Amino acid sequence: MDNPTSALLESPDFAKFLFNGLNTAIFLIDRDFRVRMVNDAYRALFTQEEAKALGELCGNALGCAFAVDQGTPCGTTTECANCALRNSALASVAAIDDEPKTSYISRTFYIAGKPILKHLRVITKSILRDGDPITIIALDDITELEEQKERIRDLANRDPLTNIFNRRYFFEVGEAIFQNATRGNISIAVAMFDIDHFKRVNDARGHVAGDAVLRAVSDTLAKNLRKADVLARFGGEEFCLLMHCHEPEDAYTVIDKLRLLIEQQPIVYEGSPIAVTISAGLTAKLDASLEAMIAHADEMLYKAKEGGRNRTEEYTG
């Protein structure tokens, strides 16, 4: 009596179900990385007809941005050497008898003519067919999962009230920037800000008004900085900024401009304005550590507040 499992595995209907009945995008490539077969999920994921993919080099068929943007064949761009999909396929061919290989790629693909960032799990397995290797490549679209994870990571890095970065993230990212500065690659400055007489706002208008002031100040600061700069709420009404400078002497101009912007933009709460100013302390002198630079900036902030507030003081060493 035939083994029913063996009969099932040899059934064309079963093979067709595995190939086209699942949500995993599957395509087959030959030893030259040319596409020989695709399934329904592949066509749906890349919105592409089979006839357009067949015979094309892998990356060109997928719409890989490396190939499309540079107008070159898959495998010839400088980025191709580090392509996880290509390297996984090569490894599978080199070890046909091994288990399937799993890797992950995050890359822009041109889908229906539009560049779209996709996060994909890649599983490769090579087999011999008439003595030549054929590599089966299965792609699971995990973009939504990765985007959800990124949103969770972003929430963990931000202050819930102001939506700017928190103290923990500041030190995590700031240390890498500081180390880059110590190697002479960039110039940096550190500034500390404090909202003047913030307690008066809470006492006179209530804590909800105080929260509105914190959000408005942080929003003004963030909107007038570059993406490379790192602004964080350190606690209460205190903020810290790690900024990139073209020249160290530029830092004072930037920080004092931020102070003036806060002074010139009264915050309206429940129909009435709240006049707000900030004091700032700054250092553009590279020190032994990021903590040391923050300490000097904090020292200058104290000096600004002692000197009458609504002013910027810079550490000169």
Protein Blocks (a to p, Z undefined) as FASTA:
>chain_A
ZZfklmmmmpmklmmmmmmmpmbdcddddfkopafbdcfklmmmnopafklmgopafklm
nopaklmmnopaehiamklmmmmklmmmmmmmmmmmbccddddddddddeehiacddddd
dddddddeehiacdddddddfklmmmmmmmmmmmmmpcfklopacfklmmmmmmmmmmmm
mnopaccdddddddehklmmmmmnojklmmmmmmmmmmmmmmmccfkbccddfbhjbccd
ddddfbfklmmmmmmmmmmmmmmmccdeehiacdddddddddfbdcfbfklmmmmmmmmm
mmmmmnngaiadddeZZ
